[in-house]
């Protein structure tokens, strides 16, 4: 049994070697994330390595460019332990930090800070309380035990609003890099509304998708507009938990997955899924349960961050995630009536056509759905239907093939475009011959847009009996 939910692994020194990349793909990784918040020098060599392994594996691999956005970060610092109740300064000096201070190069935010404001560092792990301020700095008291500060860690300041509806200069520069690297997705960080999505759309190619990271309460207020404007949602639970409270995240996760399902958009669950495996070769039961919960709820994709980027056991982490997905999906398959998705067609004729595909695909004699999808839109819609049959997407655009390989249940095939009805059937039959799980007299659903290359939407379904 092949897993249908997908796995994203974040790139980092732990998995840069060709052998590690190959092993992770064999264990179930479907996409690699480039974190532009960190040093990306030399990343083109790693991308070339991924494409080399991809070619040998005969499996399409997505590349995700995760932009830094306006997410606040401290500057570089010599790794330091800060004592409980010790004074510590955040300032706008462009100097290497030490045991007494660190750079925080956001002058407008420094001005907004007041006494008793909290400054949370490293995804909220460490707390500092403001006790004094000057024009260019704030003095704080460390209120965390075992506080170890390292370079470029995230900063969150509760109850201090920061308007963000334009791409930063760094984001624009990184988008250009992502386009050159032929990344298949752009992930937008810390957006608050749909304006960032609209701006980014103008800077990327048509065969690239946009992932909107939901990590603050402003985004939750504008969630319907964001989901409608984007191609996929990432529930970035680390920053989200800091902003709305840890106890609120589980219900928000379930709500977002349901809403994305209804609006036919894919959803990624991320952050600290196997955090203990950064340093340990086995997961906790709570972490296993966390992965299974995301799959039970209907997530398309789950993501590993530091576990693969800098962790000591990246292959074990991916293996653990794959096994958990498979076990959970096996249960869902055995109880399929409990997990059928509820799609809102909203008088959309294309969705209505594809909903009929879903209903036909629950017949056990239907072994696969072949989706001809030049742009990837039909592939995305079929994936969100969660059909029981295997989804095979065909596109002449290699970048579209790589993009949709991130979607639930999709096996992506890069092939020439059909030039007519007969040619479509010829391509389909060629593919079916290579698939061992499809036998004579099995049924396959074939769906496409007519006329080929011009339709822009799915308007044709054929139920084909193999061998006839």
LUMZAMAR-208315 format. One record per residue (C-alpha): residue in one letter; x, y, z. Coordinates in nm, 4 decimals, padded with zeros to 6 digits. Layout:
LUMZAMAR-208315
(A, (X, Y, Z))
...
This chain:
LUMZAMAR-208315
(X, (00.0000, 00.0000, 00.0000))
(X, (00.1346, 00.3427, -00.1001))
(X, (00.0688, 00.6400, 00.1244))
(X, (-00.1595, 00.9137, -00.0108))
(X, (-00.0729, 01.1979, 00.2268))
(X, (00.2553, 01.3641, 00.1346))
(X, (00.5703, 01.4511, 00.3307))
(X, (00.7758, 01.7715, 00.3113))
(X, (01.1355, 01.7608, 00.4396))
(X, (01.3191, 02.0852, 00.5135))
(X, (01.6629, 02.1104, 00.3544))
(X, (01.9674, 02.1524, 00.5756))
(X, (02.3179, 02.0153, 00.6382))
(X, (02.1833, 01.6861, 00.7766))
(X, (02.0462, 01.5787, 00.4363))
(X, (02.2560, 01.7610, 00.1742))
(X, (02.4410, 01.4513, 00.0524))
(X, (02.3103, 01.2694, -00.2538))
(X, (02.2803, 00.9430, -00.0603))
(X, (02.0702, 01.1061, 00.2137))
(X, (01.8418, 01.2756, -00.0408))
(X, (01.7954, 00.9473, -00.2274))
(X, (01.7177, 00.7590, 00.0924))
(X, (01.4631, 01.0171, 00.2079))
(X, (01.2816, 01.0059, -00.1268))
(X, (01.2733, 00.6260, -00.1098))
(X, (01.1325, 00.6470, 00.2438))
(X, (00.8474, 00.8716, 00.1332))
(X, (00.9553, 01.2358, 00.0994))
(X, (00.7581, 01.4095, -00.1771))
(X, (00.8875, 01.7663, -00.1483))
(X, (01.1818, 01.9605, -00.0110))
(X, (01.1486, 02.2992, 00.1582))
(X, (01.4109, 02.5712, 00.1191))
(X, (01.3965, 02.8001, 00.4229))
(X, (01.4937, 03.1473, 00.3000))
(X, (01.5119, 03.2708, 00.6602))
(X, (01.8512, 03.1010, 00.6775))
(X, (02.1650, 03.1053, 00.4629))
(X, (02.0852, 02.9705, 00.1153))
(X, (02.4281, 03.0147, -00.0418))
(X, (02.5121, 02.7070, -00.2463))
(X, (02.1476, 02.5977, -00.2596))
(X, (02.1592, 02.5689, -00.6417))
(X, (02.4004, 02.2770, -00.6053))
(X, (02.1619, 02.1021, -00.3660))
(X, (01.8695, 02.1605, -00.6042))
(X, (02.0723, 02.0102, -00.8899))
(X, (02.1438, 01.7112, -00.6653))
(X, (01.7707, 01.6708, -00.5925))
(X, (01.6863, 01.6783, -00.9632))
(X, (01.9540, 01.4178, -01.0304))
(X, (01.8078, 01.1868, -00.7655))
(X, (01.4543, 01.2626, -00.8902))
(X, (01.5470, 01.1443, -01.2399))
(X, (01.6834, 00.8165, -01.1066))
(X, (01.3876, 00.7589, -00.8750))
(X, (01.1261, 00.8177, -01.1477))
(X, (00.9239, 01.0148, -00.8918))
(X, (00.8393, 01.3833, -00.9306))
(X, (00.9633, 01.5964, -00.6402))
(X, (00.8276, 01.9403, -00.5452))
(X, (01.0507, 02.2259, -00.4335))
(X, (00.9082, 02.4843, -00.1933))
(X, (01.0642, 02.8285, -00.1451))
(X, (00.9613, 02.9370, 00.2058))
(X, (01.0013, 03.3158, 00.2244))
(X, (01.1046, 03.4895, 00.5451))
(X, (00.8360, 03.7575, 00.5382))
(X, (00.8167, 04.0063, 00.8208))
(X, (00.8760, 03.7391, 01.0830))
(X, (01.0959, 03.9060, 01.3412))
(X, (01.4383, 03.7664, 01.4201))
(X, (01.7365, 03.8544, 01.6344))
(X, (02.0755, 03.8998, 01.4686))
(X, (02.3859, 03.6876, 01.4929))
(X, (02.5139, 03.6027, 01.8388))
(X, (02.7866, 03.3903, 01.9887))
(X, (02.5880, 03.0993, 02.1323))
(X, (02.5140, 03.2071, 02.4884))
(X, (02.3419, 03.0862, 02.8031))
(X, (02.1412, 03.3664, 02.9614))
(X, (02.0793, 03.3313, 03.3341))
(X, (01.7367, 03.3570, 03.4953))
(X, (01.6646, 03.7185, 03.6054))
(X, (01.9695, 03.8425, 03.4123))
(X, (01.9446, 04.1762, 03.2304))
(X, (01.9660, 04.1447, 02.8516))
(X, (01.9512, 04.4171, 02.5830))
(X, (01.7854, 04.4111, 02.2398))
(X, (01.9224, 04.6957, 02.0223))
(X, (01.9622, 04.8099, 01.6621))
(X, (02.3431, 04.7806, 01.6482))
(X, (02.4732, 04.5714, 01.3573))
(X, (02.7235, 04.3910, 01.5772))
(X, (02.7719, 04.0309, 01.6847))
(X, (02.5696, 03.9601, 01.9985))
(X, (02.7165, 03.8434, 02.3292))
(X, (02.6006, 03.7476, 02.6798))
(X, (02.4669, 04.0999, 02.7412))
(X, (02.3016, 04.2041, 02.4124))
(X, (02.1829, 04.1056, 02.0659))
(X, (02.0821, 04.2886, 01.7470))
(X, (01.7128, 04.3464, 01.6840))
(X, (01.7068, 04.5545, 01.3661))
(X, (01.3481, 04.6775, 01.3718))
(X, (01.3589, 05.0417, 01.4911))
(X, (00.9848, 05.1016, 01.4461))
(X, (00.9058, 04.8059, 01.6704))
(X, (01.1628, 04.9076, 01.9333))
(X, (00.9791, 05.2414, 01.9532))
(X, (00.6452, 05.0646, 02.0140))
(X, (00.7739, 04.8559, 02.3055))
(X, (00.6818, 04.9578, 02.6570))
(X, (00.7675, 04.8444, 03.0086))
(X, (00.6228, 04.5017, 03.0953))
(X, (00.5943, 04.3998, 02.7264))
(X, (00.7033, 04.0403, 02.6678))
(X, (00.9626, 03.9467, 02.4075))
(X, (00.9430, 03.5766, 02.3198))
(X, (01.2469, 03.4227, 02.1483))
(X, (01.2958, 03.0962, 01.9545))
(X, (00.9308, 03.0036, 01.8857))
(X, (00.8307, 03.1199, 02.2341))
(X, (01.0775, 02.9009, 02.4236))
(X, (01.2394, 03.1918, 02.6084))
(X, (01.0690, 03.4915, 02.7701))
(X, (01.2134, 03.8382, 02.8320))
(X, (01.0257, 04.1240, 03.0089))
(X, (01.0979, 04.4868, 02.9127))
(X, (01.2090, 04.6931, 03.2145))
(X, (01.3582, 04.9989, 03.0445))
(X, (01.3991, 05.1523, 02.6996))
(X, (01.6021, 05.4113, 02.5101))
(X, (01.5630, 05.5455, 02.1587))
(X, (01.7529, 05.2542, 02.0029))
(X, (01.7228, 04.9689, 02.2531))
(X, (01.5227, 04.7975, 02.5249))
(X, (01.6590, 04.6429, 02.8418))
(X, (01.4879, 04.3247, 02.9545))
(X, (01.4963, 04.0642, 03.2304))
(X, (01.5255, 03.6976, 03.1293))
(X, (01.2380, 03.4990, 03.2790))
(X, (01.3287, 03.1515, 03.1499))
(X, (01.5412, 02.8765, 03.2995))
(X, (01.8073, 02.7120, 03.0807))
(X, (01.7879, 02.9950, 02.8274))
(X, (02.0314, 02.9379, 02.5409))
(X, (02.0223, 03.1994, 02.2643))
(X, (02.1603, 03.1264, 01.9156))
(X, (02.1731, 03.3326, 01.5958))
(X, (01.8711, 03.4385, 01.3874))
(X, (01.6065, 03.2924, 01.6173))
(X, (01.2472, 03.4090, 01.5823))
(X, (01.0984, 03.6846, 01.7968))
(X, (00.7332, 03.7276, 01.8861))
(X, (00.5919, 04.0236, 02.0759))
(X, (00.2379, 03.9621, 02.2056))
(X, (-00.0163, 04.2448, 02.1834))
(X, (00.2020, 04.4621, 01.9591))
(X, (00.0411, 04.4857, 01.6150))
(X, (00.2670, 04.4931, 01.3098))
(X, (00.0985, 04.5782, 00.9795))
(X, (00.2179, 04.3542, 00.6968))
(X, (00.0480, 04.3598, 00.3601))
(X, (00.3453, 04.4139, 00.1274))
(X, (00.6332, 04.1872, 00.0327))
(X, (00.9673, 04.2847, 00.1850))
(X, (01.2656, 04.3654, -00.0384))
(X, (01.4226, 04.0381, 00.0752))
(X, (01.1100, 03.8426, -00.0212))
(X, (01.1094, 03.9966, -00.3691))
(X, (01.4755, 03.9096, -00.4127))
(X, (01.4147, 03.5549, -00.2867))
(X, (01.1207, 03.5095, -00.5263))
(X, (01.3580, 03.5865, -00.8158))
(X, (01.5970, 03.3246, -00.6788))
(X, (01.3113, 03.0743, -00.6433))
(X, (01.2068, 03.1319, -01.0054))
(X, (01.5671, 03.0740, -01.1224))
(X, (01.5814, 02.7537, -00.9161))
(X, (01.2523, 02.6450, -01.0805))
(X, (01.0810, 02.6020, -00.7459))
(X, (00.7259, 02.4741, -00.7753))
(X, (00.5749, 02.6542, -00.4760))
(X, (00.6243, 02.9846, -00.2938))
(X, (00.5319, 02.9865, 00.0761))
(X, (00.4312, 03.3268, 00.2133))
(X, (00.5149, 03.3849, 00.5787))
(X, (00.3189, 03.5860, 00.8328))
(X, (00.0584, 03.7169, 00.5913))
(X, (-00.2476, 03.8849, 00.7419))
(X, (-00.4790, 03.9033, 00.4400))
(X, (-00.4956, 03.8227, 00.0681))
(X, (-00.2935, 04.1287, -00.0454))
(X, (00.0426, 03.9487, -00.0191))
(X, (-00.0921, 03.6628, -00.2289))
(X, (-00.2064, 03.8987, -00.5040))
(X, (00.1323, 04.0758, -00.5060))
(X, (00.3297, 03.7504, -00.5127))
(X, (00.1135, 03.6109, -00.7940))
(X, (00.2401, 03.8870, -01.0236))
(X, (00.6046, 03.7952, -00.9582))
(X, (00.5923, 03.4184, -01.0090))
(X, (00.5396, 03.2010, -01.3141))
(X, (00.2031, 03.0487, -01.4042))
(X, (00.3302, 02.6997, -01.3264))
(X, (00.4173, 02.7898, -00.9645))
(X, (00.1733, 02.7586, -00.6741))
(X, (00.1335, 02.9729, -00.3628))
(X, (00.1215, 02.8339, -00.0093))
(X, (-00.0163, 03.0743, 00.2518))
(X, (00.1177, 03.0148, 00.6009))
(X, (-00.1416, 03.0742, 00.8717))
(X, (00.0467, 03.1854, 01.1810))
(X, (-00.1391, 03.4802, 01.3361))
(X, (-00.4869, 03.5882, 01.4446))
(X, (-00.5131, 03.8472, 01.1655))
(X, (-00.4940, 03.5707, 00.9054))
(X, (-00.7630, 03.3749, 01.0886))
(X, (-00.9967, 03.6755, 01.0693))
(X, (-00.9468, 03.6913, 00.6910))
(X, (-00.9234, 03.3159, 00.6341))
(X, (-01.1964, 03.2723, 00.3705))
(X, (-01.0481, 03.5415, 00.1448))
(X, (-00.7003, 03.3945, 00.1949))
(X, (-00.8103, 03.0390, 00.1108))
(X, (-00.9935, 03.1557, -00.2017))
(X, (-00.6913, 03.3570, -00.3218))
(X, (-00.4223, 03.0965, -00.2526))
(X, (-00.3417, 02.7482, -00.3878))
(X, (-00.2664, 02.5842, -00.0540))
(X, (-00.2674, 02.6582, 00.3193))
(X, (00.0046, 02.5739, 00.5716))
(X, (-00.0987, 02.5620, 00.9367))
(X, (00.2270, 02.6889, 01.0906))
(X, (00.1488, 02.5874, 01.4457))
(X, (00.4581, 02.7280, 01.6165))
(X, (00.3968, 03.0981, 01.5589))
(X, (00.0214, 03.0442, 01.5573))
(X, (00.0356, 02.8948, 01.9076))
(X, (00.2342, 03.1907, 02.0361))
(X, (-00.0177, 03.4345, 01.8906))
(X, (-00.3458, 03.2673, 01.9903))
(X, (-00.2378, 03.0339, 02.2721))
(X, (-00.1315, 02.6698, 02.2551))
(X, (-00.4652, 02.5367, 02.3769))
(X, (-00.6478, 02.7064, 02.0880))
(X, (-00.4400, 02.5460, 01.8110))
(X, (-00.6056, 02.1982, 01.7966))
(X, (-00.9534, 02.3340, 01.7247))
(X, (-00.8139, 02.5870, 01.4745))
(X, (-00.6270, 02.3078, 01.2961))
(X, (-00.9435, 02.0991, 01.2600))
(X, (-01.1465, 02.4009, 01.1501))
(X, (-00.8920, 02.5029, 00.8838))
(X, (-00.8648, 02.1511, 00.7423))
(X, (-01.2446, 02.1293, 00.7140))
(X, (-01.2693, 02.4714, 00.5516))
(X, (-00.9931, 02.3947, 00.2995))
(X, (-01.1706, 02.0689, 00.2133))
(X, (-01.4997, 02.2466, 00.1508))
(X, (-01.3306, 02.5109, -00.0660))
(X, (-01.1201, 02.2524, -00.2547))
(X, (-00.7770, 02.3706, -00.1410))
(X, (-00.4943, 02.1554, -00.0091))
(X, (-00.3638, 02.1961, 00.3447))
(X, (-00.0274, 02.1316, 00.5093))
(X, (00.0187, 02.0733, 00.8836))
(X, (00.3594, 02.1866, 01.0091))
(X, (00.5843, 02.2570, 01.3081))
(X, (00.7288, 02.0277, 01.5748))
(X, (00.5641, 01.7100, 01.4475))
(X, (00.8612, 01.4964, 01.5506))
(X, (01.0560, 01.7517, 01.7538))
(X, (01.2075, 01.4939, 01.9893))
(X, (01.3703, 01.3192, 01.6914))
(X, (01.6066, 01.6111, 01.6368))
(X, (01.8168, 01.4483, 01.9082))
(X, (01.6573, 01.1040, 01.9600))
(X, (01.6180, 00.8119, 01.7213))
(X, (01.2585, 00.7374, 01.8248))
(X, (00.9429, 00.9454, 01.8569))
(X, (00.7147, 00.9945, 02.1550))
(X, (00.3633, 00.8477, 02.1512))
(X, (00.2270, 01.2038, 02.1593))
(X, (00.4149, 01.2880, 01.8387))
(X, (00.2879, 00.9764, 01.6622))
(X, (-00.0625, 01.0678, 01.7704))
(X, (-00.0128, 01.4236, 01.6401))
(X, (00.0740, 01.2960, 01.2900))
(X, (-00.2154, 01.0489, 01.2912))
(X, (-00.4584, 01.3204, 01.4035))
(X, (-00.3590, 01.5427, 01.1099))
(X, (-00.4146, 01.2520, 00.8680))
(X, (-00.7470, 01.1537, 01.0283))
(X, (-00.8611, 01.5158, 00.9984))
(X, (-00.7813, 01.5194, 00.6263))
(X, (-00.4466, 01.6994, 00.5866))
(X, (-00.2889, 01.6615, 00.2420))
(X, (00.0637, 01.6984, 00.3699))
(X, (00.2699, 01.6935, 00.6889))
(X, (00.6043, 01.8647, 00.7261))
(X, (00.9374, 01.8079, 00.8989))
(X, (01.1505, 02.1117, 00.9825))
(X, (01.4596, 02.0919, 01.2036))
(X, (01.4096, 01.7139, 01.2215))
(X, (01.5568, 01.6815, 00.8707))
(X, (01.7462, 02.0119, 00.8352))
(X, (01.9778, 01.9814, 01.1355))
(X, (01.8572, 01.6712, 01.3208))
(X, (02.0734, 01.3730, 01.4060))
(X, (01.8186, 01.1196, 01.2751))
(X, (01.6567, 01.2562, 00.9550))
(X, (01.5992, 00.9181, 00.7897))
(X, (01.4432, 00.7716, 01.1045))
(X, (01.2137, 01.0755, 01.1289))
(X, (01.0903, 01.0333, 00.7706))
(X, (01.0482, 00.6579, 00.8185))
(X, (00.8461, 00.7164, 01.1370))
(X, (00.6234, 00.9685, 00.9605))
(X, (00.5663, 00.7378, 00.6600))
(X, (00.4762, 00.4393, 00.8797))
(X, (00.2320, 00.6487, 01.0824))
(X, (00.0655, 00.7833, 00.7676))
(X, (00.0308, 00.4337, 00.6201))
(X, (-00.1157, 00.2902, 00.9400))
(X, (-00.3659, 00.5749, 00.9689))
(X, (-00.4647, 00.5602, 00.6018))
(X, (-00.5173, 00.1866, 00.6243))
(X, (-00.7695, 00.2443, 00.9029))
(X, (-00.9400, 00.5179, 00.7000))
(X, (-00.9638, 00.2845, 00.4003))
(X, (-01.1316, 00.0181, 00.6134))
(X, (-01.3806, 00.2780, 00.7453))
(X, (-01.4130, 00.4867, 00.4316))
(X, (-01.7724, 00.5971, 00.4924))
(X, (-01.6577, 00.7879, 00.8019))
(X, (-01.4036, 00.9968, 00.6117))
(X, (-01.5677, 01.1102, 00.2871))
(X, (-01.5062, 01.4792, 00.2198))
(X, (-01.7864, 01.7337, 00.1977))
(X, (-01.7200, 01.9612, -00.1010))
(X, (-01.9053, 02.2870, -00.1619))
(X, (-01.9701, 02.3037, -00.5370))
(X, (-02.1444, 02.6431, -00.5080))
(X, (-02.2973, 02.6067, -00.8551))
(X, (-01.9479, 02.5599, -01.0014))
(X, (-01.9983, 02.3311, -01.3052))
(X, (-01.6359, 02.2090, -01.3065))
(X, (-01.6590, 02.1020, -00.9406))
(X, (-01.9899, 01.9348, -01.0157))
(X, (-01.8307, 01.7348, -01.2994))
(X, (-01.5448, 01.6250, -01.0761))
(X, (-01.7772, 01.5350, -00.7889))
(X, (-01.9297, 01.2764, -01.0205))
(X, (-01.5767, 01.1413, -01.0735))
(X, (-01.5462, 01.0962, -00.6973))
(X, (-01.8740, 00.9052, -00.6744))
(X, (-01.7785, 00.6699, -00.9603))
(X, (-01.4310, 00.6175, -00.8111))
(X, (-01.5720, 00.4632, -00.4923))
(X, (-01.6668, 00.1555, -00.6963))
(X, (-01.4066, -00.1131, -00.6081))
(X, (-01.3700, -00.2101, -00.9758))
(X, (-01.2400, 00.1402, -01.0557))
(X, (-00.8637, 00.1212, -01.0009))
(X, (-00.7433, 00.4638, -01.1113))
(X, (-00.8375, 00.8129, -01.2253))
(X, (-00.6273, 00.9542, -01.5079))
(X, (-00.6408, 01.3339, -01.5063))
(X, (-00.5072, 01.5287, -01.8057))
(X, (-00.4164, 01.8610, -01.6435))
(X, (-00.2022, 02.1167, -01.8262))
(X, (-00.2213, 02.3796, -01.5537))
(X, (-00.2646, 02.1508, -01.2527))
(X, (-00.6074, 02.2923, -01.1591))
(X, (-00.7965, 01.9722, -01.2383))
(X, (-00.5385, 01.7667, -01.0481))
(X, (-00.5882, 01.9878, -00.7412))
(X, (-00.9647, 01.9545, -00.7549))
(X, (-00.9599, 01.5762, -00.7979))
(X, (-00.7162, 01.5460, -00.5060))
(X, (-00.9448, 01.7436, -00.2749))
(X, (-01.2329, 01.5071, -00.3623))
(X, (-01.0398, 01.2280, -00.1834))
(X, (-01.1482, 00.9504, -00.4248))
(X, (-01.0831, 00.5904, -00.3255))
(X, (-00.9064, 00.5147, -00.6564))
(X, (-00.5451, 00.6094, -00.7301))
(X, (-00.4986, 00.9504, -00.8971))
(X, (-00.2632, 00.9708, -01.1957))
(X, (-00.2089, 01.3212, -01.3316))
(X, (-00.0648, 01.3856, -01.6762))
(X, (00.0874, 01.7192, -01.7779))
(X, (00.3270, 01.8209, -02.0561))
(X, (00.4748, 02.0824, -01.8179))
(X, (00.7422, 01.9279, -01.5933))
(X, (00.7016, 02.2068, -01.3361))
(X, (00.3269, 02.1441, -01.3102))
(X, (00.3991, 01.7720, -01.2699))
(X, (00.6349, 01.8515, -00.9828))
(X, (00.3933, 02.0987, -00.8252))
(X, (00.0949, 01.8614, -00.8132))
(X, (00.3090, 01.5768, -00.6790))
(X, (00.2714, 01.7507, -00.3405))
(X, (-00.1036, 01.6890, -00.3445))
(X, (-00.2821, 01.4090, -00.1596))
(X, (-00.3011, 01.0813, -00.3504))
(X, (-00.1432, 01.2153, -00.6695))
(X, (00.1118, 01.0227, -00.8734))
(X, (00.2397, 01.2732, -01.1257))
(X, (00.3433, 01.1807, -01.4799))
(X, (00.5180, 01.4162, -01.7199))
(X, (00.4020, 01.3297, -02.0726))
(X, (00.3314, 01.4951, -02.4064))
(X, (-00.0033, 01.6663, -02.4448))
(X, (-00.2813, 01.4845, -02.6272))
(X, (-00.3724, 01.6323, -02.9660))
(X, (-00.7193, 01.4847, -02.9747))
(X, (-00.9627, 01.2284, -02.8359))
(X, (-00.7942, 00.9249, -02.9956))
(X, (-00.4498, 01.0430, -02.8877))
(X, (-00.5753, 01.0892, -02.5295))
(X, (-00.6895, 00.7273, -02.5243))
(X, (-00.3604, 00.6151, -02.6774))
(X, (-00.1584, 00.7940, -02.4053))
(X, (-00.3882, 00.6538, -02.1365))
(X, (-00.3503, 00.2965, -02.2635))
(X, (00.0298, 00.3326, -02.2752))
(X, (00.0298, 00.4397, -01.9099))
(X, (-00.2134, 00.1675, -01.8018))
(X, (00.0107, -00.1028, -01.9534))
(X, (00.2936, 00.0037, -01.7213))
(X, (00.0796, -00.0109, -01.4066))
(X, (00.0888, -00.3544, -01.2466))
(X, (-00.2116, -00.2918, -01.0195))
(X, (-00.4472, -00.2487, -01.3180))
(X, (-00.5643, -00.5739, -01.4806))
(X, (-00.7813, -00.6627, -01.7780))
(X, (-01.1529, -00.5797, -01.7224))
(X, (-01.0682, -00.3278, -01.4468))
(X, (-01.2174, 00.0187, -01.4906))
(X, (-01.0264, 00.3476, -01.5213))
(X, (-01.1795, 00.6958, -01.5176))
(X, (-01.0248, 00.9339, -01.7702))
(X, (-01.0969, 01.3039, -01.7336))
(X, (-00.9758, 01.6053, -01.9332))
(X, (-01.0709, 01.9392, -02.0800))
(X, (-01.1783, 01.9616, -02.4425))
(X, (-01.0555, 02.0907, -02.6796))
(X, (-00.7044, 01.9850, -02.5694))
(X, (-00.4668, 02.2692, -02.4882))
(X, (-00.7458, 02.5291, -02.4956))
(X, (-01.0247, 02.4219, -02.2614))
(X, (-00.8920, 02.5650, -01.9344))
(X, (-01.1351, 02.3466, -01.7410))
(X, (-01.2432, 01.9854, -01.6990))
(X, (-01.5501, 01.9089, -01.9072))
(X, (-01.5077, 01.5422, -02.0109))
(X, (-01.5259, 01.2109, -01.8227))
(X, (-01.4866, 00.8642, -01.9738))
(X, (-01.5216, 00.5321, -01.7929))
(X, (-01.2846, 00.2954, -01.9708))
(X, (-01.2817, -00.0835, -01.9283))
(X, (-00.9288, -00.2114, -01.9679))
(X, (-00.8841, -00.4434, -02.2639))
(X, (-01.1926, -00.3192, -02.4482))
